[in-house]
Amino acid sequence: MDWSILIVQATVNGLIVGLLYLLMAVGFTLVFGVMRMVNFAHGEFYMLGAFGAYFLTAGLGLSFLPALAITFLGAVLFGAVIEWMVLKPFRNDELNGMIATIGLAMILQNLALMFFGPDPLSMPSLAQGATRFGKIAIPTSRIYVVIFALVVLALLYAFLKHSRPGRALRAVVEDFEIASIQGIRARIYYPIGFGIGVGLAAVAGALMAPLFSVSPFVGAAPLLKAFIVVILGGLGSIPGAAVAGLALGLLESYSSLFFSSSTADMLIFMIVIAMLVVRPKGLLGQGEV
């Protein structure tokens, strides 16, 4: 057994999973930062993104890249409409807003069951074969997933850092009250922030679809992992979510080399509890969890 090869492969797998967690967690953080509530339907938006990619590629025959773009744009628009039509009455009522997202999650899951059925579905791989780096072989499809995820994150960074609406959205996420005092019309960013958060969850699901099977029940685990990442990174901290997402993906992958999946999950939860004890604000958070 060549441990160096196993460790490199575990690192690659951890980065792939970590990037998907990162996308989920940044979307989760955007929604929480703008609306100050936990979106319990976030996992179902991930699931819809996976089904969107499946339908556009396996059903309509589109190549993956345009399918990914359509999935993201459609999810952003869908999320903005959902916020405006369903969640707007709960903007000042976070508790009932969270209950509404639970109901929304149940509706979306049952709609997926009606249209696609309960059985797992598989979409075509992004590429056949593997790319070799010396003795190490990495499936080419996984390399494409990493590239696409990095492109999405780069575009998101450019939007949040260099565009006026993006900087305003980031200010609202970091501190709603101060952003309002500074003259930013913070409330118009409710549908924008929610829409982009939904779009990022859908992109994560779409990137997952070529690697794993797709079913109406795939959203629960990513929702839990996104919540863990947000706790580790700090509530309302986008950089913290980025660091924690990659760290969690690598930790899961390395743990799987030595432990069963259930033991690895137990280890992760122990680390989360220890983090809350040592740093209640998370790695880069502004407020206590």
C-alpha positions in Angstrom: 0.0 0.0 0.0 1.5 3.3 -1.1 0.4 5.8 1.5 1.7 8.8 -0.5 -0.7 8.0 -3.4 -3.6 7.5 -1.0 -3.0 10.8 0.7 -2.8 12.7 -2.5 -6.0 11.1 -3.8 -7.7 11.8 -0.4 -6.5 15.5 -0.7 -8.0 15.8 -4.2 -11.3 14.2 -3.1 -11.3 16.4 0.0 -10.8 19.5 -2.1 -13.7 18.5 -4.4 -16.1 17.9 -1.5 -14.8 21.0 0.3 -15.5 23.2 -2.7 -19.1 21.9 -2.8 -19.4 22.6 0.9 -17.9 26.0 0.3 -20.5 26.9 -2.3 -23.3 25.6 -0.1 -22.0 27.4 3.0 -21.4 30.8 1.2 -25.0 30.7 -0.1 -26.2 29.8 3.4 -24.2 32.7 4.8 -25.6 35.1 2.3 -29.2 34.2 3.2 -28.5 34.3 6.9 -26.6 37.6 6.7 -29.3 39.4 4.8 -32.4 37.8 6.3 -31.1 36.8 9.8 -32.8 33.4 9.6 -31.7 29.9 8.9 -32.9 28.7 5.5 -34.0 25.0 6.1 -34.9 24.7 2.4 -31.2 25.2 1.4 -30.7 21.5 0.9 -33.7 21.2 -1.4 -32.3 24.0 -3.6 -29.2 21.9 -3.8 -31.4 19.0 -4.8 -33.2 21.1 -7.5 -29.8 22.1 -8.9 -28.8 18.5 -9.3 -32.1 17.6 -11.0 -31.8 20.7 -13.2 -28.4 19.6 -14.4 -29.7 16.1 -14.9 -32.8 17.2 -16.9 -30.8 19.7 -19.1 -28.1 17.2 -20.0 -29.7 13.7 -19.9 -33.2 15.0 -20.9 -32.5 17.8 -23.4 -29.0 16.8 -24.5 -27.2 20.1 -23.6 -23.6 20.0 -22.7 -22.7 20.5 -19.1 -21.4 24.0 -19.1 -24.5 25.7 -20.6 -26.6 23.5 -18.3 -24.6 24.7 -15.3 -25.1 28.4 -16.4 -28.9 27.9 -17.0 -29.2 26.1 -13.7 -27.5 28.9 -11.8 -29.5 31.7 -13.5 -32.8 29.9 -13.2 -32.1 29.2 -9.5 -31.2 32.8 -8.8 -34.5 34.0 -10.4 -36.5 31.3 -8.7 -35.0 32.2 -5.3 -35.7 35.9 -5.7 -39.3 35.1 -6.6 -39.7 32.7 -3.7 -38.4 35.4 -1.3 -40.7 38.0 -2.8 -43.8 35.8 -2.9 -43.4 33.5 0.1 -40.9 34.9 2.6 -41.5 38.6 2.3 -44.3 38.6 5.0 -41.7 37.1 7.4 -38.9 39.6 7.0 -39.4 40.9 10.5 -40.4 37.5 11.9 -37.4 35.2 11.8 -39.0 32.3 13.7 -42.0 32.0 11.4 -39.8 32.6 8.4 -37.7 29.6 9.4 -40.9 27.5 9.8 -41.9 28.7 6.3 -38.6 27.4 4.9 -39.3 24.0 6.5 -42.6 23.9 4.7 -41.0 25.1 1.5 -38.5 22.2 1.8 -41.2 19.7 2.2 -43.1 21.1 -0.9 -40.0 21.0 -3.1 -39.0 17.5 -2.0 -42.5 16.2 -2.8 -42.6 18.0 -6.1 -39.3 16.3 -7.0 -40.8 12.9 -6.0 -43.8 13.6 -8.2 -41.8 14.5 -11.3 -38.7 12.3 -11.0 -39.7 9.5 -8.7 -37.9 8.1 -5.6 -35.2 6.1 -7.4 -31.7 7.5 -7.7 -30.8 8.7 -11.2 -27.4 9.0 -12.9 -26.3 11.6 -15.5 -23.5 11.2 -18.0 -20.0 11.7 -16.7 -18.3 15.0 -17.6 -15.3 13.1 -19.1 -14.1 9.5 -19.5 -10.9 8.1 -18.2 -8.4 9.5 -15.8 -5.6 12.1 -15.9 -2.3 10.8 -14.6 0.2 12.7 -12.6 3.1 10.2 -12.2 1.7 7.3 -10.3 -1.4 9.1 -9.3 -4.6 8.8 -11.4 -7.4 11.3 -10.9 -10.7 10.9 -12.8 -10.9 13.6 -15.4 -14.5 14.4 -14.5 -13.4 15.3 -11.0 -10.8 17.7 -12.4 -13.5 19.4 -14.4 -15.7 19.7 -11.3 -12.9 21.5 -9.5 -12.3 23.8 -12.4 -16.0 24.7 -12.7 -16.3 25.3 -9.0 -13.2 27.5 -8.9 -14.6 29.6 -11.8 -17.9 30.1 -10.0 -16.1 31.1 -6.9 -13.9 33.5 -8.8 -16.9 35.1 -10.4 -18.7 35.4 -7.0 -15.5 37.0 -5.5 -15.3 39.5 -8.4 -19.0 40.4 -7.9 -18.8 40.8 -4.2 -15.4 42.6 -4.2 -15.5 44.8 -7.3 -19.1 45.6 -8.2 -21.2 48.2 -6.5 -24.2 45.9 -5.8 -21.8 43.2 -4.6 -20.0 45.5 -2.2 -23.4 46.7 -0.9 -24.6 43.1 -0.5 -21.4 42.2 1.4 -21.9 45.2 3.7 -25.5 44.1 4.4 -24.4 40.5 5.2 -21.7 41.7 7.5 -23.8 44.2 9.4 -27.4 45.0 8.4 -27.9 48.0 10.7 -24.6 49.7 9.9 -25.2 49.2 6.2 -28.7 50.9 6.6 -27.1 53.8 8.5 -24.6 54.3 5.7 -27.4 54.8 3.2 -27.6 51.4 1.6 -31.2 50.4 0.9 -30.6 47.2 2.7 -34.1 45.8 2.2 -33.8 45.6 -1.6 -31.1 43.0 -1.0 -33.5 40.5 0.5 -34.5 39.0 -2.8 -31.0 39.5 -4.3 -29.2 37.8 -1.4 -31.7 35.0 -1.2 -31.6 34.5 -5.0 -27.8 34.3 -5.1 -27.7 32.0 -2.1 -30.2 29.7 -3.8 -28.1 29.9 -7.0 -25.0 28.8 -5.2 -26.7 25.8 -3.6 -28.1 24.8 -7.0 -24.6 25.1 -8.6 -23.2 22.8 -5.8 -26.0 20.3 -6.6 -25.3 20.5 -10.3 -21.6 19.9 -9.8 -22.4 16.9 -7.6 -24.7 15.3 -10.1 -22.1 13.9 -12.5 -20.2 12.4 -9.6 -23.0 10.8 -7.5 -26.6 9.7 -8.1 -29.4 12.2 -7.9 -32.6 11.7 -5.9 -35.2 13.8 -4.1 -33.5 13.0 -0.8 -29.9 14.2 -1.6 -30.3 17.6 0.1 -30.4 16.6 3.8 -26.7 15.8 4.2 -25.4 18.9 2.3 -27.7 21.1 4.4 -26.3 19.7 7.6 -22.7 20.1 6.4 -23.3 23.6 5.3 -24.7 24.4 8.7 -21.5 22.9 10.3 -19.3 24.9 8.0 -21.2 28.1 8.9 -20.8 27.4 12.6 -17.1 26.6 12.2 -16.4 29.7 10.0 -18.6 32.0 12.0 -22.1 33.3 11.5 -22.2 36.0 8.8 -18.5 35.5 7.8 -18.0 34.7 4.1 -14.2 34.2 4.4 -14.8 32.0 7.4 -17.3 29.8 5.4 -14.7 29.5 2.7 -11.9 28.4 5.1 -14.2 26.0 7.0 -15.7 24.5 3.9 -12.3 23.4 2.5 -11.2 22.3 6.0 -14.3 20.1 6.5 -13.9 18.5 3.1 -10.3 17.7 3.7 -11.0 16.4 7.2 -13.8 14.1 6.0 -11.5 12.7 3.2 -8.5 12.1 5.5 -10.7 10.6 8.2 -12.1 8.1 5.7 -8.6 6.7 5.2 -8.5 5.5 8.8 -12.1 5.3 10.1 -15.6 4.3 8.9 -17.9 7.0 7.7 -19.9 7.0 10.9 -16.7 7.3 13.0 -15.5 10.2 10.8 -18.9 12.0 11.2 -18.6 11.5 15.0 -15.1 13.0 14.9 -16.4 16.0 12.9 -19.2 16.7 15.4 -16.7 16.5 18.3 -14.5 19.1 16.6 -17.5 21.4 16.1 -18.4 21.1 19.8 -14.8 21.9 20.7 -14.8 24.9 18.4 -17.9 26.3 20.0 -16.3 25.9 23.4 -13.0 27.5 22.4 -14.2 30.1 19.9 -17.9 30.7 20.2 -17.7 33.2 17.3 -16.2 30.6 14.9 -13.0 31.1 13.0 -13.8 34.5 11.6 -17.3 35.2 12.9 -18.7 38.5 14.2 -21.4 37.1 16.5 -21.8 34.1 18.8 -23.4 31.0 17.4 
